């Protein structure tokens, strides 16, 4: 097993034997095609194989890992799909089952750490709340600070805020004043990119204070929602694409 | 119990952790000296110390589950889980978890709230630690303990970065041990 992980993680990570596959996953076998709402084509969850683009992954705008990486398949299969949540027609990508799979969770973090270590990234920004699960382990492993991007009124100190659109209405995202400094290099983490509205708000917040967005990173993308188009110049990196 | 009373007395890491926590007066309302851990997360060394102390404590205790209370428990729990080879289970506010859930009510200063966990996330007889950034009255942690015990799991310990004075001297919460790294910063500034 590759250990392209910083000393902190490799010291602390005991490669404990994987626990038995959590029984929650037995009812959500990913190999069979998933029936989706009219918004989506009726294809099963598949890996996005960027083929030759993987070789130039650092330079291309949006990349996923080479489909042949065995870690990706395991990660994809550990994600549970819940139909009609939060409302009818939505096939919700549930990463809590990934968090129950110690190997898959470890591999998820390792894939991001391998990509971002040694690139002078001093800020990992995580979007509330599932970005808080993936961001801090990455930040610790690459020697960066972790900055939570939160819903309104959660952060206690002075904040800057950015409004973004929801399907109906708007919401606000906030960041502490002084958390980041001009010229810092950042990645933004969330579990999933759908329409891209949340990530776009996070980008705006960080750019307002002079931070350079190296990349947005998510475990899952729903490509048909074209979230990538909202990210401007910021590249997008995802592990699993759910079409 | 506080870490300093349990083998870590004089450990300079505790000093660094305490110093990295910012106090925000009168948040969320007048009279509350809010313990802001976001500044700890900005201090890579101090954040790493925090995780290391918890990992050193739990790595040989055969813990298979780290449960974190939304949302600040999410910032500490997963790194500990990864390092000790345990699963991470998020304990969430109502309506957030997509699958079948069990829930437990707990008291707020005014009113109630609920904490939810996915059915099937934890299995009977698993050994669990529950993580949050801070323990005040212990109401949230008690609800978390109830959720775990309802599934037949064993809560080995609750662990928090900060413990308010109410818990000082109390080694146990709902019969379960409580482990806390530091007391709140800056209380002497409240006049």
Interface residues (C-beta under 8 A of the other chain):
Chain A: X8 X9 X12 X13 X14 X15 X16 X17 X19 X22 X23 X24 X80 X82 X85 X86 X92 X94 X96 X99 X100 X101 X102 X105 X106 X109 X128 X129 X130 X132 X133 X134 X136 X137 X139 X140 X143 X144 X145 X146 X147 X148 X150 X153 X154 X155 X156 X157 X176 X179
Chain B: X22 X24 X27 X28 X34 X36 X38 X41 X42 X43 X44 X47 X48 X51 X52 X55 X59 X64 X70 X71 X72 X74 X75 X76 X78 X79 X81 X82 X83 X84 X85 X86 X87 X88 X89 X90 X92 X95 X96 X97 X98 X99 X118 X120 X121 X123
